[in-house]
């Protein structure tokens, strides 16, 4: 239950002064539905009225606060024209401008000959300063009514600044004193205020420096948010570890057969990752491990050897991929190796129906099957395993924390989960998105992978590219031609691909094939089959080929409008070539009017093939939400904190959360109870359910 002291903060925003039904919708759109959401909506600007410029010193566009004498009133001569009031000081004169005013109100507020302090935005009109509808007007003896410092907030259409300021002011009156959850030594070292003072100071800046992320009040609140995120993920990790698992230790006899059949020796990174996985599987707790590997680093082999460990111990394993194409490719890669070891493996996708599906389900339920490969159809209720001990999930960022837990529940007693991602993930994102997992990295390429020659050319040279392509085809090569992302829409992207397909087909005839996201799975498979077998020599595609496609004979990758793709995506696409013995080339075709960021992306692609460096650069250029696509990534949306620019704070929160949970896993000490309040404050209620007494 949420602590009672927080109830006023979780009241609806409409309970604040000035928020009626119409405003409520706008406030919710801007900040969220509750009072607390307004506390996290920090000011972006500051109006300072302590200075008193003279009329002659005013600047266009600036907010000025001046002491002036009221002069002549000039009412509007006809409807639609403004009402003007002349004002002056010893340095010059200017006008106040009002549209559709009440004349009696202006006569009372601005009596001729009186002195007033006025504040508002200065606009120059025909070279002369004027002020339209001043924000504040006070008599000299009422100066205390003028807010000398006023925070301004980001807005949404239809919501006036004054309404937000009034609502925030009402929210600040409800901010309670809470028991401190931060370590006192850390607070002193960083000179952070208490939580309540931090909120008040963040909303009442005294200078522009107070608006910066590194201002003590703001940094304190960002650290609180990071800590709540890391604690929540840590509690999920602890829960996973508490759930009884199986102690799985194979004898290595199946593994030995597969390793002998491999055309290359395992890399050091693969051996280290396997060692980590074996340790996890041998422990009585459940495994939840992330296997990060760059393009072509041999993740699938590591996953197979992990699954064989389960099979050797008398259990089953499953591998789940995000798309049918990828599931089929995994199956195609694993099946011959499983045959070498005498292992029974099957493929289950949404397309399998009737008798065939029933047979696969029966085999899984009766232990006839050792390994089952599939798409998310493996999640479906009718899929039951006899003894599922290990689930391998490929392309992690499509699956959030909840699905990880759901999958691990499939095997009854508790299934170990190994998640693979071919997108190297920068450390800051690893912490925020995968903090519930242990991490192994494959940062070496298997021997024999040749570097890909990456070149960049303007789109105007398209004819030269086609000529070079003809030469490559005559030499026996196959070519990928990836069409531009028009917008994140299968329909529009498919149209662009169809146009390029028609163009190339006009030159190269039937050897050109087309694949895009709007095709039916069976059509996609048929096209891929033609390309894999060499019947089709050029594959025109949208980004559906981004992951997992493996055709060693394809040695040329052309990416049209490369400037529209993210770095990680370009790196993934380039990883489709360079898989065979022949030298490979990647051509990045770009529009001549390249923006700065796009130019940087293309430069980095030419400089390096190191996926981990590329991921760090991508994060720097694009930001976390875009990098993994926040909507699909299960990435937390931070309200105050920023995982990129404050990565040092995030790392400190990660360390602190680990230490807290080692000493007080149920959050039962005095600090632990205060930390529960922190979790509720940042709406990490889900995590509190994982506490025995929560």
C-alpha distance (Angstrom), angle and dihedral (degrees) to the residues before:
residue distance angle dihedral
X1 . . .
X2 3.78 . .
X3 3.85 109.5 .
X4 3.82 113.5 -100.8
X5 3.81 92.0 -124.2
X6 3.83 88.4 68.3
X7 3.84 95.6 50.6
X8 3.86 94.3 96.3
X9 3.82 89.7 53.9
X10 3.80 92.9 52.3
X11 3.80 94.0 49.1
X12 3.82 112.6 114.7
X13 3.81 115.3 -85.5
X14 3.84 89.2 -119.1
X15 3.81 87.7 73.2
X16 3.83 88.0 71.4
X17 3.82 122.2 92.6
X18 3.80 115.7 -87.9
X19 3.83 97.3 15.8
X20 3.80 110.5 118.0
X21 3.82 126.7 168.2
X22 3.83 94.4 -77.1
X23 3.81 94.2 45.5
X24 3.81 91.0 44.9
X25 3.82 92.0 65.9
X26 3.81 91.8 48.6
X27 3.81 93.4 46.6
X28 3.81 90.4 49.1
X29 3.81 90.2 50.8
X30 3.80 90.7 49.9
X31 3.79 102.5 41.5
X32 3.81 113.3 -4.2
X33 3.80 138.1 -88.3
X34 3.84 102.0 -73.1
X35 3.81 138.5 67.9
X36 3.83 90.2 -113.8
X37 3.82 90.2 60.2
X38 3.81 89.1 65.3
X39 3.81 89.5 54.5
X40 3.82 90.0 58.2
X41 3.84 90.9 48.5
X42 3.80 96.7 90.1
X43 3.82 124.8 -164.2
X44 3.80 118.7 -96.3
X45 3.82 98.7 -166.4
X46 3.80 143.6 28.5
X47 3.79 130.6 -144.3
X48 3.81 110.2 -153.0
X49 3.84 113.4 -162.0
X50 3.80 96.1 174.1
X51 3.83 91.6 97.9
X52 3.86 118.2 75.9
X53 3.84 109.4 -159.1
X54 3.80 120.9 -171.3
X55 3.82 119.9 -117.7
X56 3.83 90.5 -103.8
X57 3.86 90.2 55.2
X58 3.81 97.6 53.0
X59 3.82 119.1 119.8
X60 3.80 128.3 -147.9
X61 3.82 113.5 -98.2
X62 3.81 95.9 10.5
X63 3.79 126.2 118.2
X64 3.81 108.5 -117.4
X65 3.82 132.4 -171.8
X66 3.81 112.8 -156.5
X67 3.78 141.3 173.8
X68 3.83 106.5 -132.1
X69 3.81 143.7 163.9
X70 3.82 117.2 -120.3
X71 3.82 115.2 -122.0
X72 3.80 136.6 175.2
X73 3.84 122.3 -12.8
X74 3.84 114.5 -138.9
X75 3.85 109.2 -168.5
X76 3.84 119.1 -153.6
X77 3.81 112.0 -84.1
X78 3.77 92.2 -147.3
X79 3.83 140.9 1.7
X80 3.79 114.7 -67.4
X81 3.81 95.5 27.3
X82 3.82 120.7 106.9
X83 3.81 128.8 -106.2
X84 3.84 108.1 -124.0
X85 3.81 130.7 -158.0
X86 3.82 119.9 -167.5
X87 3.81 116.1 -138.5
X88 3.80 130.9 179.2
X89 3.79 146.8 179.3
X90 3.80 131.1 -172.6
X91 3.88 91.9 -76.6
X92 3.79 101.4 50.8
X93 3.77 146.9 -56.7
X94 3.83 138.9 -91.0
X95 3.81 139.8 169.4
X96 3.79 136.5 -104.0
X97 3.82 111.1 -143.3
X98 3.84 126.5 -152.8
X99 3.80 130.3 179.9
X100 3.83 120.0 -151.9
X101 3.82 93.7 -11.0
X102 3.81 128.7 166.1
X103 3.82 104.4 -108.1
X104 3.85 92.9 -150.1
X105 3.83 90.5 55.1
X106 3.83 91.5 50.9
X107 3.83 91.9 47.1
X108 3.83 90.3 53.5
X109 3.83 95.9 42.5
X110 3.81 97.7 42.0
X111 3.86 108.0 32.9
X112 3.81 111.1 -176.6
X113 3.82 113.4 -100.1
X114 3.85 93.6 16.7
X115 3.81 123.0 123.5
X116 3.80 118.2 -123.3
X117 3.80 139.2 173.7
X118 3.80 108.4 -131.4
X119 3.80 129.7 -176.1
X120 3.80 130.6 -169.1
X121 3.80 147.1 102.8
X122 3.81 117.9 -49.8
X123 3.82 117.1 -138.0
X124 3.80 122.6 -176.5
X125 3.82 112.9 -135.4
X126 3.80 117.3 -172.9
X127 3.79 88.0 -15.8
X128 3.84 95.2 -53.0
X129 3.83 126.1 105.8
X130 3.81 119.7 -116.1
X131 3.83 136.6 166.4
X132 3.81 121.4 -141.4
X133 3.83 115.3 -151.1
X134 3.84 101.0 -18.5
X135 3.83 114.4 -128.3
X136 3.81 93.7 -136.7
X137 3.82 135.7 18.7
X138 3.83 121.5 179.7
X139 3.79 136.5 164.0
X140 3.84 115.8 -115.2
X141 3.81 92.1 -106.3
X142 3.85 90.9 52.6
X143 3.81 96.3 55.5
X144 3.83 90.8 127.7
X145 3.84 88.6 69.7
X146 3.80 90.7 64.3
X147 3.84 112.9 91.1
X148 3.81 101.9 -131.3
X149 3.82 92.4 -164.6
X150 3.79 120.1 31.1
X151 3.80 126.5 179.5
X152 3.82 116.5 -140.6
X153 3.79 124.2 -153.1
X154 3.80 138.7 -149.5
X155 3.83 107.6 -97.0
X156 3.79 141.6 -159.2
X157 3.82 125.2 -136.2
X158 3.81 112.0 -73.4
X159 3.81 96.1 16.6
X160 3.84 113.3 108.7
X161 3.81 121.0 -142.0
X162 3.82 90.9 -122.3
X163 3.83 91.8 57.6
X164 3.80 92.6 52.4
X165 3.81 91.9 45.6
X166 3.81 90.7 50.5
X167 3.83 92.7 47.5
X168 3.82 92.7 48.0
X169 3.78 89.8 48.0
X170 3.82 88.7 54.3
X171 3.82 90.8 47.3
X172 3.83 91.4 51.6
X173 3.81 90.3 56.5
X174 3.81 88.2 62.3
X175 3.81 96.9 51.7
X176 3.82 106.5 120.9
X177 3.81 130.0 -152.4
X178 3.82 104.5 -104.5
X179 3.80 128.4 -163.7
X180 3.84 107.1 -97.0
X181 3.82 113.9 -101.7
X182 3.79 98.3 -180.0
X183 3.79 122.1 92.1
X184 3.81 107.2 -96.1
X185 3.83 93.2 -137.4
X186 3.84 90.6 53.0
X187 3.84 91.5 48.1
X188 3.79 91.4 51.5
X189 3.82 93.3 45.4
X190 3.81 92.0 51.4
X191 3.85 94.0 38.3
X192 3.82 89.9 -129.1
X193 3.82 121.0 167.9
X194 3.82 122.2 -128.0
X195 3.83 115.6 -81.4
X196 3.82 94.3 -100.4
X197 3.80 92.9 46.6
X198 3.81 90.2 47.0
X199 3.83 91.3 55.5
X200 3.82 92.5 46.9
X201 3.82 93.3 45.8
X202 3.82 93.2 46.7
X203 3.82 89.4 55.9
X204 3.82 94.8 41.4
X205 3.80 104.2 50.4
X206 3.80 116.2 -175.8
X207 3.82 95.4 -163.6
X208 3.81 140.4 6.6
X209 3.83 88.4 -95.5
X210 3.83 88.2 67.0
X211 3.84 89.3 63.8
X212 3.82 92.9 60.6
X213 3.84 120.5 100.8
X214 3.82 90.1 -120.9
X215 3.83 93.7 57.4
X216 3.85 104.9 118.6
X217 3.84 94.9 -117.5
X218 3.81 94.4 49.1
X219 3.79 93.8 41.8
X220 3.79 90.3 51.1
X221 3.83 91.0 53.7
X222 3.82 91.4 46.4
X223 3.80 89.9 51.9
X224 3.82 90.1 49.8
X225 3.80 89.2 53.3
X226 3.81 93.2 47.9
X227 3.79 90.8 47.6
X228 3.81 92.4 51.5
X229 3.83 89.3 50.7
X230 3.81 93.6 48.1
X231 3.81 93.4 44.9
X232 3.80 90.9 50.5
X233 3.81 92.0 51.0
X234 3.81 90.3 43.7
X235 3.81 90.3 54.3
X236 3.82 90.3 51.3
X237 3.82 88.5 50.4
X238 3.80 90.9 49.2
X239 3.77 91.4 48.3
X240 3.80 90.4 51.9
X241 3.77 89.6 50.2
X242 3.81 92.5 47.8
X243 3.77 93.2 51.3
X244 3.77 105.9 94.8
X245 3.78 111.9 -104.1
X246 3.77 132.0 -178.4
X247 3.78 124.6 -96.7
X248 3.80 99.8 -123.4
X249 3.78 120.8 -172.5
X250 3.78 120.7 155.6
X251 3.81 123.1 -161.5
X252 3.83 94.4 -123.9
X253 3.82 98.0 -119.1
X254 3.84 95.3 122.0
X255 3.78 92.8 40.7
X256 3.78 90.7 54.2
X257 3.83 91.1 56.6
X258 3.82 92.1 51.0
X259 3.82 95.6 44.7
X260 3.82 88.8 50.7
X261 3.83 90.1 51.6
X262 3.83 93.4 51.3
X263 3.83 115.0 103.6
X264 3.84 90.8 -136.0
X265 3.80 140.2 35.7
X266 3.81 119.7 -102.1
X267 3.82 114.8 -95.7
X268 3.79 121.2 -119.9
X269 3.82 89.5 -107.9
X270 3.83 91.5 53.4
X271 3.81 91.2 49.9
X272 3.82 91.7 48.9
X273 3.81 92.0 49.1
X274 3.83 91.0 49.5
X275 3.79 89.8 50.3
X276 3.86 89.9 54.2
X277 3.81 91.5 47.0
X278 3.80 93.6 47.9
X279 3.83 90.6 50.9
X280 3.82 90.6 50.8
X281 3.81 93.6 47.3
X282 3.81 91.8 47.9
X283 3.80 92.3 54.7
X284 3.84 119.8 89.6
X285 3.82 90.2 -119.8
X286 3.78 129.9 79.3
X287 3.77 119.7 -90.8
X288 3.79 120.0 -127.7
X289 3.81 106.1 175.0
X290 3.81 133.8 159.9
X291 3.81 116.0 -143.8
X292 3.79 107.6 -158.9
X293 3.76 114.6 -168.3
X294 3.74 134.2 166.7
X295 3.80 121.3 -124.7
X296 3.82 107.7 -64.7
X297 3.80 96.5 6.5
X298 3.81 93.4 127.3
X299 3.82 104.2 -104.6
X300 3.81 93.7 150.1
X301 3.82 91.8 58.1
X302 3.82 91.1 50.3
X303 3.82 89.6 49.1
X304 3.82 91.9 50.0
X305 3.81 92.7 49.4
X306 3.83 89.2 49.6
X307 3.82 90.2 50.6
X308 3.83 90.6 49.0
X309 3.81 88.3 55.3
X310 3.84 87.4 60.8
X311 3.82 93.0 44.5
X312 3.82 92.1 49.8
X313 3.81 88.5 54.3
X314 3.85 90.2 54.5
X315 3.82 99.1 -98.1
X316 3.81 138.7 109.7
X317 3.81 132.4 -111.9
X318 3.80 134.5 -157.4
X319 3.80 133.4 -159.6
X320 3.78 120.4 -156.4
X321 3.83 124.1 -164.1
X322 3.84 128.4 -172.5
X323 3.82 96.6 -124.8
X324 3.77 137.0 34.5
X325 3.82 92.4 -122.4
X326 3.80 89.7 55.5
X327 3.81 93.7 44.9
X328 3.83 89.6 52.2
X329 3.79 91.2 48.2
X330 3.80 92.7 50.8
X331 3.77 89.0 49.2
X332 3.82 91.3 49.1
X333 3.82 91.0 50.3
X334 3.82 95.7 44.7
X335 3.80 100.5 40.1
X336 3.86 98.8 73.1
X337 3.83 91.3 45.4
X338 3.82 90.8 49.3
X339 3.81 88.8 49.3
X340 3.84 88.5 56.0
X341 3.81 88.7 54.9
X342 3.81 95.3 41.1
X343 3.82 92.7 -116.0
X344 3.81 123.5 152.3
X345 3.83 111.2 -129.2
X346 3.83 129.7 172.4
X347 3.82 138.9 -176.2
X348 3.83 123.1 -131.0
X349 3.80 121.4 -174.7
X350 3.80 134.5 160.7
X351 3.78 87.2 -96.2
X352 3.80 95.7 64.3
X353 3.80 108.1 99.2
X354 3.79 140.9 166.8
X355 3.78 122.4 -1.8
X356 3.81 95.7 -1.8
X357 3.81 92.7 54.4
X358 3.82 92.3 43.8
X359 3.82 90.1 53.3
X360 3.84 92.8 50.4
X361 3.84 90.8 48.3
X362 3.80 91.3 48.9
X363 3.81 91.6 49.1
X364 3.83 91.0 50.0
X365 3.81 92.0 48.9
X366 3.80 95.1 47.5
X367 3.82 98.6 43.2
X368 3.83 92.9 -111.0
X369 3.81 85.7 124.3
X370 3.81 123.5 64.0
X371 3.81 100.2 -174.7
X372 3.81 129.6 20.3
X373 3.82 120.1 -165.6
X374 3.82 120.1 -165.4
X375 3.78 151.9 126.6
X376 3.82 124.4 -93.1
X377 3.82 84.7 -61.6
X378 3.83 83.1 91.1
X379 3.84 85.4 72.8
X380 3.79 93.0 62.3
X381 3.77 118.0 116.6
X382 3.82 95.6 -119.6
X383 3.82 92.3 59.1
X384 3.81 106.2 95.0
X385 3.79 127.1 169.6
X386 3.77 127.7 -150.9
X387 3.82 92.0 -138.9
X388 3.81 115.4 -12.3
X389 3.80 108.1 -174.2
X390 3.81 103.0 163.7
X391 3.81 132.1 32.5
X392 3.81 117.8 -170.2
X393 3.83 114.0 -160.5
X394 3.80 116.6 -163.5
X395 3.80 124.4 -152.1
X396 3.77 95.7 17.6
X397 3.78 102.8 -161.9
X398 3.79 92.3 76.5
X399 3.82 89.4 62.4
X400 3.80 122.6 65.4
X401 3.81 130.0 -156.1
X402 3.83 91.9 -84.9
X403 3.79 94.9 57.1
X404 3.79 90.0 47.9
X405 3.80 89.1 56.9
X406 3.81 92.2 43.1
X407 3.80 92.8 52.6
X408 3.77 92.8 47.3
X409 3.82 88.1 56.3
X410 3.82 92.7 58.4
X411 3.76 95.7 85.1
X412 3.79 98.3 59.2
X413 3.79 101.8 -132.6
X414 3.80 92.7 46.6
X415 3.76 129.8 -69.5
X416 3.79 125.6 -133.1
X417 3.81 112.0 -125.5
X418 3.80 124.9 -147.5
X419 3.80 114.6 -175.7
X420 3.82 119.6 -162.0
X421 3.77 125.3 -161.9
X422 3.78 127.9 -178.0
X423 3.80 89.7 -164.7
X424 3.80 106.3 87.7
X425 3.79 103.6 -136.1
X426 3.81 123.9 -146.4
X427 3.79 114.5 -118.3
X428 3.81 94.4 -110.0
X429 3.81 90.6 57.8
X430 3.78 92.8 41.7
X431 3.81 87.3 58.8
X432 3.81 97.6 45.9
X433 3.80 99.5 39.2
X434 3.80 102.7 28.6
X435 3.79 103.1 26.0
X436 3.80 87.7 124.9
X437 3.82 89.8 65.5
X438 3.78 140.4 70.2
X439 3.82 111.9 -125.2
X440 3.82 133.9 -137.1
X441 3.80 120.9 -176.7
X442 3.79 128.6 -151.4
X443 3.79 100.4 -157.2
X444 3.81 99.6 159.1
X445 3.81 128.4 78.3
X446 3.80 118.7 -132.6
X447 3.83 111.6 -104.0
X448 3.80 115.6 -87.4
X449 3.84 98.8 34.9
X450 3.80 104.0 133.0
X451 3.83 120.1 -144.6
X452 3.81 114.4 -105.1
X453 3.81 116.0 -118.9
X454 3.85 102.3 -127.2
X455 3.80 119.0 -162.2
X456 3.80 133.8 174.0
X457 3.81 125.2 -146.4
X458 3.81 135.3 171.7
X459 3.83 114.9 -106.6
X460 3.82 90.0 -117.2
X461 3.82 87.3 75.8
X462 3.80 92.0 62.7
X463 3.83 91.7 121.5
X464 3.82 90.8 55.6
X465 3.80 89.1 51.3
X466 3.82 91.2 52.5
X467 3.84 90.1 49.9
X468 3.82 91.5 50.6
X469 3.80 89.2 46.9
X470 3.80 90.8 55.0
X471 3.83 88.8 55.9
X472 3.81 91.8 49.2
X473 3.83 91.7 49.8
X474 3.81 90.8 49.9
X475 3.81 87.9 53.7
X476 3.84 89.0 56.0
X477 3.81 100.2 -99.8
X478 3.81 127.4 140.6
X479 3.79 122.9 -139.2
X480 3.82 137.2 -145.4
X481 3.81 114.3 -154.8
X482 3.79 110.2 -168.6
X483 3.79 116.1 -162.1
X484 3.78 124.3 -141.0
X485 3.75 126.2 -87.7
X486 3.79 100.4 -112.2
X487 3.78 92.5 178.9
X488 3.80 131.2 -33.8
X489 3.79 89.6 -81.0
X490 3.79 125.4 112.3
X491 3.79 90.2 -150.6
X492 3.80 97.6 55.2
X493 3.81 94.1 37.7
X494 3.82 90.0 50.4
X495 3.82 90.4 53.1
X496 3.83 90.5 54.4
X497 3.82 90.5 48.8
X498 3.83 92.2 48.9
X499 3.79 90.6 53.1
X500 3.83 93.1 52.2
X501 3.84 89.8 44.0
X502 3.83 91.0 55.9
X503 3.80 90.6 48.2
X504 3.83 94.6 50.2
X505 3.80 92.6 41.0
X506 3.80 87.9 56.6
X507 3.83 87.5 58.9
X508 3.82 104.3 33.5
X509 3.82 102.2 25.3
X510 3.82 123.6 -154.6
X511 3.80 94.9 -5.1
X512 3.84 88.8 80.9
X513 3.83 119.0 89.1
X514 3.81 131.0 -176.0
X515 3.82 131.4 -143.6
X516 3.82 128.6 175.6
X517 3.81 141.9 155.1
X518 3.81 96.6 -95.5
X519 3.82 94.5 61.6
X520 3.80 120.1 101.2
X521 3.83 114.8 -103.0
X522 3.83 91.7 -110.8
X523 3.82 90.7 53.2
X524 3.80 91.6 49.3
X525 3.80 91.4 49.9
X526 3.81 92.0 49.6
X527 3.83 91.1 51.7
X528 3.83 92.3 46.8
X529 3.81 89.6 48.9
X530 3.85 90.5 53.6
X531 3.80 90.4 50.3
X532 3.82 94.9 44.6
X533 3.80 91.1 50.2
X534 3.81 91.9 47.8
X535 3.85 97.3 -116.0
X536 3.82 88.1 117.5
X537 3.80 112.4 48.6
X538 3.82 99.5 -176.8
X539 3.80 121.4 44.8
X540 3.80 114.1 -162.7
X541 3.80 106.9 -161.9
X542 3.77 147.6 162.7
X543 3.82 116.7 -133.5
X544 3.83 91.9 -70.0
X545 3.81 85.1 103.3
X546 3.82 92.0 57.1
X547 3.80 97.0 107.7
X548 3.73 135.6 38.3
X549 3.80 102.6 -7.5
X550 3.80 107.8 140.6
X551 3.83 120.6 -170.8
X552 3.85 108.0 147.7
X553 3.83 92.5 -166.4
X554 3.83 91.9 60.0
X555 3.81 103.9 95.0
X556 3.82 103.7 159.2
X557 3.81 124.8 69.6
X558 3.81 118.1 -175.3
X559 3.83 115.0 -171.3
X560 3.78 112.1 -167.4
X561 3.83 117.3 -150.3
X562 3.80 89.9 7.0
X563 3.82 88.6 178.2
X564 3.82 89.7 73.3
X565 3.80 94.3 61.1
X566 3.80 129.0 81.7
X567 3.81 119.0 -116.4
X568 3.80 95.0 -110.4
X569 3.80 89.6 50.4
X570 3.81 92.8 50.3
X571 3.81 88.7 49.0
X572 3.82 91.5 50.4
X573 3.80 91.7 49.3
X574 3.79 92.4 48.2
X575 3.81 87.8 52.0
X576 3.83 89.3 68.2
X577 3.84 89.0 75.4
X578 3.80 129.4 52.2
X579 3.81 92.0 56.8
X580 3.79 98.8 117.0
X581 3.78 137.5 53.4
X582 3.84 95.0 -88.5
X583 3.82 125.6 87.6
X584 3.82 111.9 -98.2
X585 3.80 133.9 -148.7
X586 3.80 132.6 -156.6
X587 3.83 117.4 -162.0
X588 3.79 117.9 -161.2
X589 3.81 109.3 -160.0
X590 3.80 113.4 -162.9
X591 3.81 138.9 -177.1
X592 3.81 111.3 -105.9
X593 3.84 93.4 -121.0
X594 3.80 96.2 69.6
X595 3.81 119.6 179.6
X596 3.82 119.9 -135.8
X597 3.82 95.3 -104.3
X598 3.81 93.6 46.9
X599 3.80 90.9 49.1
X600 3.83 89.4 50.9
X601 3.82 90.8 51.1
X602 3.80 92.9 51.9
X603 3.82 91.1 46.3
X604 3.84 91.9 52.0
X605 3.83 91.0 48.2
X606 3.80 89.6 55.4
X607 3.82 92.6 46.5
X608 3.80 102.1 50.1
X609 3.79 147.7 18.7
X610 3.82 92.8 -167.4
X611 3.81 104.2 120.7
X612 3.80 92.9 -161.1
X613 3.81 92.4 55.9
X614 3.81 89.7 44.5
X615 3.82 90.6 52.2
X616 3.82 92.1 52.1
X617 3.82 90.7 49.0
X618 3.81 90.8 46.5
X619 3.80 90.6 53.1
X620 3.81 90.0 49.6
X621 3.82 92.9 49.4
X622 3.79 100.8 39.6
X623 3.78 111.8 19.9
X624 3.79 131.1 -122.3
X625 3.78 101.9 -78.3
X626 3.78 93.3 52.8
X627 3.79 95.0 42.2
X628 3.77 94.7 65.4
X629 3.79 96.2 16.7
X630 3.80 100.0 -107.9
X631 3.79 94.0 -137.3
X632 3.78 93.4 62.0
X633 3.76 100.6 28.1
X634 3.78 102.8 70.8
X635 3.83 84.0 -129.0
X636 3.79 113.5 159.6
X637 3.78 114.9 -110.6
X638 3.79 106.3 -132.1
X639 3.81 115.8 -148.6
X640 3.82 99.3 -165.8
X641 3.79 107.3 3.6
X642 3.81 124.5 75.5
X643 3.81 115.3 -150.8
X644 3.82 93.3 -156.2
X645 3.79 105.2 46.7
X646 3.82 93.6 32.9
X647 3.79 98.8 43.0
X648 3.83 90.7 131.1
X649 3.82 89.6 58.5
X650 3.79 90.1 47.5
X651 3.80 91.1 52.3
X652 3.83 90.1 49.5
X653 3.84 90.3 50.2
X654 3.82 89.7 49.7
X655 3.82 91.4 52.9
X656 3.80 92.2 44.5
X657 3.82 93.1 49.6
X658 3.82 91.5 50.0
X659 3.80 91.5 50.2
X660 3.83 92.8 46.5
X661 3.81 93.0 51.0
X662 3.81 93.1 45.5
X663 3.82 90.3 55.7
X664 3.81 99.9 33.2
X665 3.83 110.7 17.7
X666 3.82 93.3 169.1
X667 3.85 94.6 44.3
X668 3.79 91.7 -124.7
X669 3.84 101.9 138.1
X670 3.83 120.0 90.3
X671 3.81 90.6 -94.9
X672 3.81 89.2 43.7
X673 3.81 91.4 56.7
X674 3.82 90.4 49.2
X675 3.83 88.6 50.5
X676 3.80 89.5 54.9
X677 3.81 86.8 59.1
X678 3.83 88.4 51.3
X679 3.84 90.2 53.5
X680 3.81 90.9 51.2
X681 3.81 91.4 45.1
X682 3.83 91.1 57.8
X683 3.81 91.4 40.2
X684 3.79 96.3 -112.3
X685 3.82 88.0 140.4
X686 3.82 90.4 138.9
X687 3.80 90.5 67.5
X688 3.80 93.0 53.2
X689 3.80 90.0 60.8
X690 3.80 86.6 65.9
X691 3.80 90.4 64.7
X692 3.81 114.2 92.7
X693 3.76 93.7 -132.7
X694 3.82 95.9 32.9
